């Protein structure tokens, strides 16, 4: 019997140069942040310029991370800032 180790996923929030916040998921926060900084991370951060990772949260599977990402994306900015604190 072969067992596969589950990947660990992270929900992250990046602060952009204009002060806006971007939320995403990844298995490697450092790699993904570099992709955002190098304009390979998506349209939003390409136009807004990613500055720093301000929040991360670890999850045991992709499904859990996707649910949390969707939850955070639905929040107003004020609530996201409270989470980051």
N, CA, C and O atoms as a CHARMM CRD file, in Angstrom:
* protein
*
  340
    1    1 UNK  N      0.85100  -1.17900   0.00000 PROA 1      0.00000
    2    1 UNK  CA     0.00000   0.00000   0.00000 PROA 1      0.00000
    3    1 UNK  C      0.89700   1.24300   0.00000 PROA 1      0.00000
    4    1 UNK  O      1.86800   1.31000   0.75300 PROA 1      0.00000
    5    2 UNK  N      0.57400   2.20600  -0.83000 PROA 2      0.00000
    6    2 UNK  CA     1.34200   3.44500  -0.92700 PROA 2      0.00000
    7    2 UNK  C      0.55700   4.56000  -0.24600 PROA 2      0.00000
    8    2 UNK  O     -0.63200   4.74700  -0.50300 PROA 2      0.00000
    9    3 UNK  N      1.23800   5.29300   0.62100 PROA 3      0.00000
   10    3 UNK  CA     0.61500   6.43100   1.28200 PROA 3      0.00000
   11    3 UNK  C      1.21800   7.71000   0.74000 PROA 3      0.00000
   12    3 UNK  O      2.43600   7.81400   0.59200 PROA 3      0.00000
   13    4 UNK  N      0.38900   8.66600   0.44800 PROA 4      0.00000
   14    4 UNK  CA     0.85800   9.95700  -0.03200 PROA 4      0.00000
   15    4 UNK  C      0.71900  10.98200   1.08100 PROA 4      0.00000
   16    4 UNK  O     -0.33400  11.10300   1.70700 PROA 4      0.00000
   17    5 UNK  N      1.76900  11.69500   1.31100 PROA 5      0.00000
   18    5 UNK  CA     1.73600  12.74700   2.31700 PROA 5      0.00000
   19    5 UNK  C      0.95400  13.93400   1.74900 PROA 5      0.00000
   20    5 UNK  O      1.22800  14.40200   0.64400 PROA 5      0.00000
   21    6 UNK  N     -0.01000  14.40300   2.51200 PROA 6      0.00000
   22    6 UNK  CA    -0.77600  15.56800   2.07800 PROA 6      0.00000
   23    6 UNK  C      0.10700  16.80000   2.08300 PROA 6      0.00000
   24    6 UNK  O      0.93900  16.97400   2.97400 PROA 6      0.00000
   25    7 UNK  N     -0.07200  17.63700   1.10700 PROA 7      0.00000
   26    7 UNK  CA     0.62800  18.91100   1.08200 PROA 7      0.00000
   27    7 UNK  C     -0.01100  19.83600   2.11200 PROA 7      0.00000
   28    7 UNK  O     -1.21000  19.76300   2.37800 PROA 7      0.00000
   29    8 UNK  N      0.79700  20.68600   2.67000 PROA 8      0.00000
   30    8 UNK  CA     0.30300  21.71600   3.57200 PROA 8      0.00000
   31    8 UNK  C      0.02200  22.94800   2.71700 PROA 8      0.00000
   32    8 UNK  O      0.82100  23.30600   1.85200 PROA 8      0.00000
   33    9 UNK  N     -1.09700  23.58300   2.95800 PROA 9      0.00000
   34    9 UNK  CA    -1.47000  24.79200   2.22600 PROA 9      0.00000
   35    9 UNK  C     -1.51100  25.98000   3.17100 PROA 9      0.00000
   36    9 UNK  O     -1.72700  25.83300   4.37400 PROA 9      0.00000
   37   10 UNK  N     -1.30200  27.14600   2.60900 PROA 10     0.00000
   38   10 UNK  CA    -1.33100  28.38600   3.37300 PROA 10     0.00000
   39   10 UNK  C     -2.26200  29.38300   2.70300 PROA 10     0.00000
   40   10 UNK  O     -2.29100  29.50400   1.47800 PROA 10     0.00000
   41   11 UNK  N     -3.01800  30.09200   3.52500 PROA 11     0.00000
   42   11 UNK  CA    -3.73000  31.28700   3.06900 PROA 11     0.00000
   43   11 UNK  C     -2.80800  32.43200   3.44700 PROA 11     0.00000
   44   11 UNK  O     -2.27000  32.47100   4.55300 PROA 11     0.00000
   45   12 UNK  N     -2.63200  33.36100   2.52100 PROA 12     0.00000
   46   12 UNK  CA    -1.75500  34.49600   2.78500 PROA 12     0.00000
   47   12 UNK  C     -2.42200  35.79300   2.35700 PROA 12     0.00000
   48   12 UNK  O     -3.28800  35.81300   1.48200 PROA 12     0.00000
   49   13 UNK  N     -2.00000  36.86300   2.99000 PROA 13     0.00000
   50   13 UNK  CA    -2.44900  38.20000   2.59600 PROA 13     0.00000
   51   13 UNK  C     -1.19600  39.01500   2.30900 PROA 13     0.00000
   52   13 UNK  O     -0.26100  39.04500   3.11000 PROA 13     0.00000
   53   14 UNK  N     -1.19000  39.67300   1.16000 PROA 14     0.00000
   54   14 UNK  CA    -0.08800  40.53700   0.74700 PROA 14     0.00000
   55   14 UNK  C     -0.56900  41.98300   0.76100 PROA 14     0.00000
   56   14 UNK  O     -1.67300  42.28700   0.31000 PROA 14     0.00000
   57   15 UNK  N      0.26700  42.85900   1.27900 PROA 15     0.00000
   58   15 UNK  CA    -0.00600  44.29400   1.18800 PROA 15     0.00000
   59   15 UNK  C      0.66500  44.80800  -0.07700 PROA 15     0.00000
   60   15 UNK  O      1.81500  44.48100  -0.37000 PROA 15     0.00000
   61   16 UNK  N     -0.07900  45.61900  -0.81800 PROA 16     0.00000
   62   16 UNK  CA     0.43800  46.18500  -2.05900 PROA 16     0.00000
   63   16 UNK  C      0.85900  47.64300  -1.85600 PROA 16     0.00000
   64   16 UNK  O      0.52600  48.27000  -0.85000 PROA 16     0.00000
   65   17 UNK  N      1.59300  48.15700  -2.82900 PROA 17     0.00000
   66   17 UNK  CA     2.15100  49.51200  -2.74200 PROA 17     0.00000
   67   17 UNK  C      1.08200  50.57200  -2.49700 PROA 17     0.00000
   68   17 UNK  O      1.33300  51.56100  -1.80800 PROA 17     0.00000
   69   18 UNK  N     -0.10000  50.37200  -3.05500 PROA 18     0.00000
   70   18 UNK  CA    -1.18200  51.34900  -2.88300 PROA 18     0.00000
   71   18 UNK  C     -1.96000  51.14700  -1.58000 PROA 18     0.00000
   72   18 UNK  O     -2.95000  51.83600  -1.33400 PROA 18     0.00000
   73   19 UNK  N     -1.50700  50.19100  -0.73600 PROA 19     0.00000
   74   19 UNK  CA    -2.17300  49.92100   0.53800 PROA 19     0.00000
   75   19 UNK  C     -3.26100  48.86600   0.45400 PROA 19     0.00000
   76   19 UNK  O     -3.81200  48.47000   1.48100 PROA 19     0.00000
   77   20 UNK  N     -3.57900  48.40800  -0.73400 PROA 20     0.00000
   78   20 UNK  CA    -4.60600  47.37600  -0.87700 PROA 20     0.00000
   79   20 UNK  C     -4.06500  46.02700  -0.40800 PROA 20     0.00000
   80   20 UNK  O     -2.85700  45.83700  -0.26700 PROA 20     0.00000
   81   21 UNK  N     -4.98700  45.10100  -0.17100 PROA 21     0.00000
   82   21 UNK  CA    -4.64100  43.78300   0.33200 PROA 21     0.00000
   83   21 UNK  C     -5.07600  42.71800  -0.66400 PROA 21     0.00000
   84   21 UNK  O     -6.17700  42.77700  -1.21100 PROA 21     0.00000
   85   22 UNK  N     -4.20300  41.74800  -0.89200 PROA 22     0.00000
   86   22 UNK  CA    -4.49700  40.63500  -1.79000 PROA 22     0.00000
   87   22 UNK  C     -4.45200  39.34100  -0.98900 PROA 22     0.00000
   88   22 UNK  O     -3.50500  39.11300  -0.23500 PROA 22     0.00000
   89   23 UNK  N     -5.46200  38.49300  -1.14200 PROA 23     0.00000
   90   23 UNK  CA    -5.53300  37.21300  -0.43600 PROA 23     0.00000
   91   23 UNK  C     -5.43200  36.07400  -1.43300 PROA 23     0.00000
   92   23 UNK  O     -6.05900  36.10600  -2.49200 PROA 23     0.00000
   93   24 UNK  N     -4.63000  35.05600  -1.08800 PROA 24     0.00000
   94   24 UNK  CA    -4.48200  33.89400  -1.95100 PROA 24     0.00000
   95   24 UNK  C     -4.12100  32.65900  -1.15300 PROA 24     0.00000
   96   24 UNK  O     -4.02400  32.70400   0.07400 PROA 24     0.00000
   97   25 UNK  N     -3.91900  31.52700  -1.87300 PROA 25     0.00000
   98   25 UNK  CA    -3.45600  30.29700  -1.23300 PROA 25     0.00000
   99   25 UNK  C     -2.24300  29.77200  -1.98600 PROA 25     0.00000
  100   25 UNK  O     -2.05800  30.05700  -3.16900 PROA 25     0.00000
  101   26 UNK  N     -1.41900  29.00000  -1.28200 PROA 26     0.00000
  102   26 UNK  CA    -0.22200  28.41200  -1.87600 PROA 26     0.00000
  103   26 UNK  C      0.29900  27.29200  -0.98800 PROA 26     0.00000
  104   26 UNK  O     -0.13100  27.13800   0.15500 PROA 26     0.00000
  105   27 UNK  N      1.22900  26.51700  -1.52800 PROA 27     0.00000
  106   27 UNK  CA     1.93400  25.53000  -0.72000 PROA 27     0.00000
  107   27 UNK  C      3.29500  26.06400  -0.27700 PROA 27     0.00000
  108   27 UNK  O      3.96200  25.45100   0.55600 PROA 27     0.00000
  109   28 UNK  N      3.70500  27.19900  -0.83100 PROA 28     0.00000
  110   28 UNK  CA     5.01100  27.78300  -0.52800 PROA 28     0.00000
  111   28 UNK  C      4.88600  29.30700  -0.54300 PROA 28     0.00000
  112   28 UNK  O      4.90200  29.92100  -1.61000 PROA 28     0.00000
  113   29 UNK  N      4.76200  29.90900   0.62100 PROA 29     0.00000
  114   29 UNK  CA     4.51000  31.34800   0.72300 PROA 29     0.00000
  115   29 UNK  C      5.66500  32.16500   0.14600 PROA 29     0.00000
  116   29 UNK  O      5.43000  33.12400  -0.58900 PROA 29     0.00000
  117   30 UNK  N      6.89200  31.80600   0.46200 PROA 30     0.00000
  118   30 UNK  CA     8.04800  32.57000  -0.04000 PROA 30     0.00000
  119   30 UNK  C      8.12200  32.55100  -1.56100 PROA 30     0.00000
  120   30 UNK  O      8.32100  33.59000  -2.19100 PROA 30     0.00000
  121   31 UNK  N      7.96100  31.36300  -2.15400 PROA 31     0.00000
  122   31 UNK  CA     7.98700  31.25700  -3.61600 PROA 31     0.00000
  123   31 UNK  C      6.87600  32.07400  -4.24400 PROA 31     0.00000
  124   31 UNK  O      7.09700  32.80000  -5.21300 PROA 31     0.00000
  125   32 UNK  N      5.67300  31.95200  -3.68500 PROA 32     0.00000
  126   32 UNK  CA     4.51900  32.65100  -4.26200 PROA 32     0.00000
  127   32 UNK  C      4.66900  34.16300  -4.14300 PROA 32     0.00000
  128   32 UNK  O      4.30700  34.89500  -5.06400 PROA 32     0.00000
  129   33 UNK  N      5.20100  34.63700  -3.01500 PROA 33     0.00000
  130   33 UNK  CA     5.42500  36.06700  -2.85300 PROA 33     0.00000
  131   33 UNK  C      6.42200  36.57000  -3.90200 PROA 33     0.00000
  132   33 UNK  O      6.22500  37.63800  -4.48200 PROA 33     0.00000
  133   34 UNK  N      7.48300  35.81000  -4.14400 PROA 34     0.00000
  134   34 UNK  CA     8.45500  36.20900  -5.17300 PROA 34     0.00000
  135   34 UNK  C      7.79100  36.26900  -6.54700 PROA 34     0.00000
  136   34 UNK  O      8.09300  37.15800  -7.34300 PROA 34     0.00000
  137   35 UNK  N      6.89700  35.33400  -6.82600 PROA 35     0.00000
  138   35 UNK  CA     6.16400  35.37000  -8.10000 PROA 35     0.00000
  139   35 UNK  C      5.33600  36.64600  -8.19900 PROA 35     0.00000
  140   35 UNK  O      5.29000  37.27700  -9.25500 PROA 35     0.00000
  141   36 UNK  N      4.68500  37.02500  -7.10900 PROA 36     0.00000
  142   36 UNK  CA     3.90700  38.27100  -7.11500 PROA 36     0.00000
  143   36 UNK  C      4.82200  39.46600  -7.34500 PROA 36     0.00000
  144   36 UNK  O      4.48100  40.36400  -8.11600 PROA 36     0.00000
  145   37 UNK  N      5.96300  39.49200  -6.69900 PROA 37     0.00000
  146   37 UNK  CA     6.90300  40.60900  -6.84300 PROA 37     0.00000
  147   37 UNK  C      7.49200  40.69100  -8.25600 PROA 37     0.00000
  148   37 UNK  O      7.81300  41.77700  -8.73700 PROA 37     0.00000
  149   38 UNK  N      7.63100  39.54800  -8.90700 PROA 38     0.00000
  150   38 UNK  CA     8.21500  39.48800 -10.24600 PROA 38     0.00000
  151   38 UNK  C      7.14800  39.56600 -11.33900 PROA 38     0.00000
  152   38 UNK  O      7.41800  39.24200 -12.49500 PROA 38     0.00000
  153   39 UNK  N      5.94100  39.99400 -10.97500 PROA 39     0.00000
  154   39 UNK  CA     4.82900  40.14200 -11.91700 PROA 39     0.00000
  155   39 UNK  C      4.42000  38.83100 -12.57600 PROA 39     0.00000
  156   39 UNK  O      3.92000  38.83100 -13.70100 PROA 39     0.00000
  157   40 UNK  N      4.63000  37.71000 -11.88100 PROA 40     0.00000
  158   40 UNK  CA     4.20600  36.41800 -12.39700 PROA 40     0.00000
  159   40 UNK  C      3.13200  35.82200 -11.49200 PROA 40     0.00000
  160   40 UNK  O      2.78700  34.64800 -11.62500 PROA 40     0.00000
  161   41 UNK  N      2.60500  36.62500 -10.57400 PROA 41     0.00000
  162   41 UNK  CA     1.68000  36.11500  -9.57800 PROA 41     0.00000
  163   41 UNK  C      0.22100  36.40200  -9.84600 PROA 41     0.00000
  164   41 UNK  O     -0.64200  35.94900  -9.09400 PROA 41     0.00000
  165   42 UNK  N     -0.07000  37.12600 -10.87500 PROA 42     0.00000
  166   42 UNK  CA    -1.46300  37.43600 -11.18000 PROA 42     0.00000
  167   42 UNK  C     -1.64900  38.88800 -11.56200 PROA 42     0.00000
  168   42 UNK  O     -0.78600  39.72700 -11.30200 PROA 42     0.00000
  169   43 UNK  N     -2.77100  39.17700 -12.17600 PROA 43     0.00000
  170   43 UNK  CA    -3.03500  40.52300 -12.68900 PROA 43     0.00000
  171   43 UNK  C     -3.12800  41.57200 -11.59400 PROA 43     0.00000
  172   43 UNK  O     -2.62500  42.68400 -11.75300 PROA 43     0.00000
  173   44 UNK  N     -3.76600  41.22500 -10.48900 PROA 44     0.00000
  174   44 UNK  CA    -3.97400  42.21800  -9.43100 PROA 44     0.00000
  175   44 UNK  C     -2.65200  42.72100  -8.87600 PROA 44     0.00000
  176   44 UNK  O     -2.40100  43.92500  -8.83900 PROA 44     0.00000
  177   45 UNK  N     -1.80500  41.78600  -8.44300 PROA 45     0.00000
  178   45 UNK  CA    -0.54300  42.21700  -7.84300 PROA 45     0.00000
  179   45 UNK  C      0.43800  42.74500  -8.89100 PROA 45     0.00000
  180   45 UNK  O      1.36700  43.48000  -8.55600 PROA 45     0.00000
  181   46 UNK  N      0.23600  42.37900 -10.14300 PROA 46     0.00000
  182   46 UNK  CA     1.07900  42.92500 -11.20500 PROA 46     0.00000
  183   46 UNK  C      0.84600  44.43500 -11.33300 PROA 46     0.00000
  184   46 UNK  O      1.79000  45.20000 -11.53100 PROA 46     0.00000
  185   47 UNK  N     -0.39600  44.84800 -11.22100 PROA 47     0.00000
  186   47 UNK  CA    -0.71300  46.27200 -11.35900 PROA 47     0.00000
  187   47 UNK  C     -0.56300  47.04200 -10.04300 PROA 47     0.00000
  188   47 UNK  O     -0.36000  48.25600 -10.05400 PROA 47     0.00000
  189   48 UNK  N     -0.66200  46.34200  -8.91900 PROA 48     0.00000
  190   48 UNK  CA    -0.63300  47.01800  -7.61400 PROA 48     0.00000
  191   48 UNK  C      0.72000  46.94300  -6.90400 PROA 48     0.00000
  192   48 UNK  O      0.92200  47.64700  -5.91500 PROA 48     0.00000
  193   49 UNK  N      1.63800  46.12600  -7.37200 PROA 49     0.00000
  194   49 UNK  CA     2.98000  45.95000  -6.81400 PROA 49     0.00000
  195   49 UNK  C      2.97600  45.41800  -5.38000 PROA 49     0.00000
  196   49 UNK  O      2.78000  46.16600  -4.42300 PROA 49     0.00000
  197   50 UNK  N      3.19500  44.13100  -5.25900 PROA 50     0.00000
  198   50 UNK  CA     3.25200  43.46800  -3.95400 PROA 50     0.00000
  199   50 UNK  C      4.43900  43.99500  -3.15000 PROA 50     0.00000
  200   50 UNK  O      5.55100  44.10000  -3.66800 PROA 50     0.00000
  201   51 UNK  N      4.19400  44.32600  -1.87700 PROA 51     0.00000
  202   51 UNK  CA     5.24100  44.87400  -1.00400 PROA 51     0.00000
  203   51 UNK  C      5.69300  43.85400   0.03900 PROA 51     0.00000
  204   51 UNK  O      6.88800  43.59400   0.17900 PROA 51     0.00000
  205   52 UNK  N      4.72900  43.27000   0.77700 PROA 52     0.00000
  206   52 UNK  CA     5.10600  42.32800   1.82400 PROA 52     0.00000
  207   52 UNK  C      3.94300  41.41800   2.18200 PROA 52     0.00000
  208   52 UNK  O      2.77700  41.75500   1.98000 PROA 52     0.00000
  209   53 UNK  N      4.29400  40.25500   2.71700 PROA 53     0.00000
  210   53 UNK  CA     3.30000  39.31600   3.24700 PROA 53     0.00000
  211   53 UNK  C      2.98400  39.78100   4.65900 PROA 53     0.00000
  212   53 UNK  O      3.88200  39.92500   5.48800 PROA 53     0.00000
  213   54 UNK  N      1.70500  40.01700   4.93100 PROA 54     0.00000
  214   54 UNK  CA     1.30700  40.53100   6.24300 PROA 54     0.00000
  215   54 UNK  C      0.53900  39.50600   7.08500 PROA 54     0.00000
  216   54 UNK  O      0.26300  39.74700   8.26000 PROA 54     0.00000
  217   55 UNK  N      0.19500  38.35700   6.47700 PROA 55     0.00000
  218   55 UNK  CA    -0.56100  37.34000   7.21400 PROA 55     0.00000
  219   55 UNK  C     -0.40200  36.00000   6.52300 PROA 55     0.00000
  220   55 UNK  O     -0.41800  35.91800   5.29500 PROA 55     0.00000
  221   56 UNK  N     -0.24800  34.94200   7.32400 PROA 56     0.00000
  222   56 UNK  CA    -0.30100  33.56900   6.80400 PROA 56     0.00000
  223   56 UNK  C     -1.04300  32.70000   7.81000 PROA 56     0.00000
  224   56 UNK  O     -1.01000  32.94300   9.01600 PROA 56     0.00000
  225   57 UNK  N     -1.70700  31.68900   7.28500 PROA 57     0.00000
  226   57 UNK  CA    -2.38600  30.70000   8.12300 PROA 57     0.00000
  227   57 UNK  C     -2.24100  29.34300   7.44500 PROA 57     0.00000
  228   57 UNK  O     -2.49500  29.21300   6.24700 PROA 57     0.00000
  229   58 UNK  N     -1.84000  28.35100   8.19700 PROA 58     0.00000
  230   58 UNK  CA    -1.55900  27.01200   7.67800 PROA 58     0.00000
  231   58 UNK  C     -2.80000  26.12300   7.71900 PROA 58     0.00000
  232   58 UNK  O     -3.59700  26.19400   8.65400 PROA 58     0.00000
  233   59 UNK  N     -2.95400  25.27500   6.67900 PROA 59     0.00000
  234   59 UNK  CA    -4.06700  24.33500   6.59300 PROA 59     0.00000
  235   59 UNK  C     -3.57800  22.96900   6.14800 PROA 59     0.00000
  236   59 UNK  O     -2.60800  22.87700   5.39500 PROA 59     0.00000
  237   60 UNK  N     -4.23200  21.90500   6.60000 PROA 60     0.00000
  238   60 UNK  CA    -3.77400  20.55300   6.27500 PROA 60     0.00000
  239   60 UNK  C     -4.11000  20.09800   4.86000 PROA 60     0.00000
  240   60 UNK  O     -3.57100  19.09800   4.38500 PROA 60     0.00000
  241   61 UNK  N     -5.00600  20.83200   4.17700 PROA 61     0.00000
  242   61 UNK  CA    -5.39000  20.42100   2.82600 PROA 61     0.00000
  243   61 UNK  C     -5.88700  21.62400   2.01900 PROA 61     0.00000
  244   61 UNK  O     -6.19600  22.68300   2.56400 PROA 61     0.00000
  245   62 UNK  N     -5.95200  21.42100   0.71500 PROA 62     0.00000
  246   62 UNK  CA    -6.33900  22.50000  -0.21200 PROA 62     0.00000
  247   62 UNK  C     -7.77800  22.96000   0.03200 PROA 62     0.00000
  248   62 UNK  O     -8.06400  24.15700  -0.01200 PROA 62     0.00000
  249   63 UNK  N     -8.66300  22.02900   0.28500 PROA 63     0.00000
  250   63 UNK  CA   -10.06800  22.35200   0.49000 PROA 63     0.00000
  251   63 UNK  C    -10.26100  23.32700   1.65600 PROA 63     0.00000
  252   63 UNK  O    -10.98800  24.31300   1.53300 PROA 63     0.00000
  253   64 UNK  N     -9.61500  23.05000   2.76800 PROA 64     0.00000
  254   64 UNK  CA    -9.72200  23.92900   3.93800 PROA 64     0.00000
  255   64 UNK  C     -9.16900  25.31300   3.63400 PROA 64     0.00000
  256   64 UNK  O     -9.74700  26.32300   4.03400 PROA 64     0.00000
  257   65 UNK  N     -8.04700  25.35300   2.92500 PROA 65     0.00000
  258   65 UNK  CA    -7.43400  26.63700   2.58200 PROA 65     0.00000
  259   65 UNK  C     -8.33400  27.43500   1.63900 PROA 65     0.00000
  260   65 UNK  O     -8.48500  28.64500   1.80100 PROA 65     0.00000
  261   66 UNK  N     -8.92400  26.76900   0.66600 PROA 66     0.00000
  262   66 UNK  CA    -9.81800  27.45800  -0.27400 PROA 66     0.00000
  263   66 UNK  C    -11.04400  28.04200   0.43700 PROA 66     0.00000
  264   66 UNK  O    -11.49200  29.14000   0.11000 PROA 66     0.00000
  265   67 UNK  N    -11.57700  27.30700   1.40100 PROA 67     0.00000
  266   67 UNK  CA   -12.73400  27.80700   2.15500 PROA 67     0.00000
  267   67 UNK  C    -12.36200  29.05300   2.95000 PROA 67     0.00000
  268   67 UNK  O    -13.11400  30.02700   2.97700 PROA 67     0.00000
  269   68 UNK  N    -11.20400  29.01800   3.59300 PROA 68     0.00000
  270   68 UNK  CA   -10.75900  30.17700   4.38400 PROA 68     0.00000
  271   68 UNK  C    -10.44700  31.36500   3.47900 PROA 68     0.00000
  272   68 UNK  O    -10.76900  32.50500   3.81600 PROA 68     0.00000
  273   69 UNK  N     -9.82400  31.10500   2.33400 PROA 69     0.00000
  274   69 UNK  CA    -9.53300  32.18300   1.37700 PROA 69     0.00000
  275   69 UNK  C    -10.83200  32.86700   0.95000 PROA 69     0.00000
  276   69 UNK  O    -10.91200  34.09600   0.94000 PROA 69     0.00000
  277   70 UNK  N    -11.82800  32.09200   0.60400 PROA 70     0.00000
  278   70 UNK  CA   -13.11200  32.64900   0.17200 PROA 70     0.00000
  279   70 UNK  C    -13.74900  33.46600   1.29400 PROA 70     0.00000
  280   70 UNK  O    -14.31900  34.53000   1.05200 PROA 70     0.00000
  281   71 UNK  N    -13.64900  32.96100   2.52100 PROA 71     0.00000
  282   71 UNK  CA   -14.20400  33.68100   3.66700 PROA 71     0.00000
  283   71 UNK  C    -13.53500  35.05000   3.81900 PROA 71     0.00000
  284   71 UNK  O    -14.21000  36.07300   3.93900 PROA 71     0.00000
  285   72 UNK  N    -12.21400  35.05200   3.81200 PROA 72     0.00000
  286   72 UNK  CA   -11.47600  36.30600   3.98800 PROA 72     0.00000
  287   72 UNK  C    -11.74700  37.27200   2.83800 PROA 72     0.00000
  288   72 UNK  O    -11.91300  38.47100   3.06400 PROA 72     0.00000
  289   73 UNK  N    -11.79400  36.76500   1.61700 PROA 73     0.00000
  290   73 UNK  CA   -12.06100  37.63400   0.45900 PROA 73     0.00000
  291   73 UNK  C    -13.43000  38.30600   0.55700 PROA 73     0.00000
  292   73 UNK  O    -13.63500  39.37800  -0.01100 PROA 73     0.00000
  293   74 UNK  N    -14.36100  37.68600   1.26800 PROA 74     0.00000
  294   74 UNK  CA   -15.69300  38.26600   1.43800 PROA 74     0.00000
  295   74 UNK  C    -15.77300  39.32900   2.52400 PROA 74     0.00000
  296   74 UNK  O    -16.78900  40.01200   2.65400 PROA 74     0.00000
  297   75 UNK  N    -14.72300  39.46700   3.29000 PROA 75     0.00000
  298   75 UNK  CA   -14.71400  40.43300   4.38800 PROA 75     0.00000
  299   75 UNK  C    -14.42100  41.84400   3.91500 PROA 75     0.00000
  300   75 UNK  O    -13.74400  42.03600   2.90500 PROA 75     0.00000
  301   76 UNK  N    -14.93400  42.84000   4.64600 PROA 76     0.00000
  302   76 UNK  CA   -14.53900  44.22400   4.35800 PROA 76     0.00000
  303   76 UNK  C    -13.08300  44.44900   4.79100 PROA 76     0.00000
  304   76 UNK  O    -12.55200  43.68700   5.59900 PROA 76     0.00000
  305   77 UNK  N    -12.46100  45.46000   4.27400 PROA 77     0.00000
  306   77 UNK  CA   -11.06400  45.78000   4.57000 PROA 77     0.00000
  307   77 UNK  C    -10.81800  45.87400   6.08500 PROA 77     0.00000
  308   77 UNK  O     -9.80900  45.37800   6.58600 PROA 77     0.00000
  309   78 UNK  N    -11.72600  46.50000   6.78700 PROA 78     0.00000
  310   78 UNK  CA   -11.59100  46.69700   8.24500 PROA 78     0.00000
  311   78 UNK  C    -11.37700  45.35700   8.95500 PROA 78     0.00000
  312   78 UNK  O    -10.51800  45.24600   9.83000 PROA 78     0.00000
  313   79 UNK  N    -12.15600  44.34800   8.57800 PROA 79     0.00000
  314   79 UNK  CA   -12.05800  43.04300   9.22600 PROA 79     0.00000
  315   79 UNK  C    -10.74300  42.34300   8.86700 PROA 79     0.00000
  316   79 UNK  O    -10.15700  41.64500   9.69500 PROA 79     0.00000
  317   80 UNK  N    -10.28900  42.53400   7.63400 PROA 80     0.00000
  318   80 UNK  CA    -8.99900  41.96400   7.22900 PROA 80     0.00000
  319   80 UNK  C     -7.86700  42.59400   8.02700 PROA 80     0.00000
  320   80 UNK  O     -6.94100  41.89700   8.44200 PROA 80     0.00000
  321   81 UNK  N     -7.93000  43.88700   8.24500 PROA 81     0.00000
  322   81 UNK  CA    -6.90000  44.57500   9.03400 PROA 81     0.00000
  323   81 UNK  C     -6.89600  44.08700  10.48000 PROA 81     0.00000
  324   81 UNK  O     -5.83200  43.95900  11.08600 PROA 81     0.00000
  325   82 UNK  N     -8.08000  43.81100  11.03800 PROA 82     0.00000
  326   82 UNK  CA    -8.16800  43.25600  12.39000 PROA 82     0.00000
  327   82 UNK  C     -7.50700  41.86900  12.44100 PROA 82     0.00000
  328   82 UNK  O     -6.81800  41.55000  13.40900 PROA 82     0.00000
  329   83 UNK  N     -7.71400  41.05500  11.41200 PROA 83     0.00000
  330   83 UNK  CA    -7.10700  39.73100  11.35000 PROA 83     0.00000
  331   83 UNK  C     -5.58700  39.83200  11.31600 PROA 83     0.00000
  332   83 UNK  O     -4.89700  39.06000  11.98100 PROA 83     0.00000
  333   84 UNK  N     -5.07200  40.76700  10.55600 PROA 84     0.00000
  334   84 UNK  CA    -3.62500  40.93900  10.40000 PROA 84     0.00000
  335   84 UNK  C     -2.98500  41.34100  11.73400 PROA 84     0.00000
  336   84 UNK  O     -1.85800  40.94200  12.02900 PROA 84     0.00000
  337   85 UNK  N     -3.70100  42.12500  12.53100 PROA 85     0.00000
  338   85 UNK  CA    -3.15200  42.55200  13.83400 PROA 85     0.00000
  339   85 UNK  C     -2.98100  41.35800  14.70800 PROA 85     0.00000
  340   85 UNK  O     -2.53400  41.48600  15.84800 PROA 85     0.00000
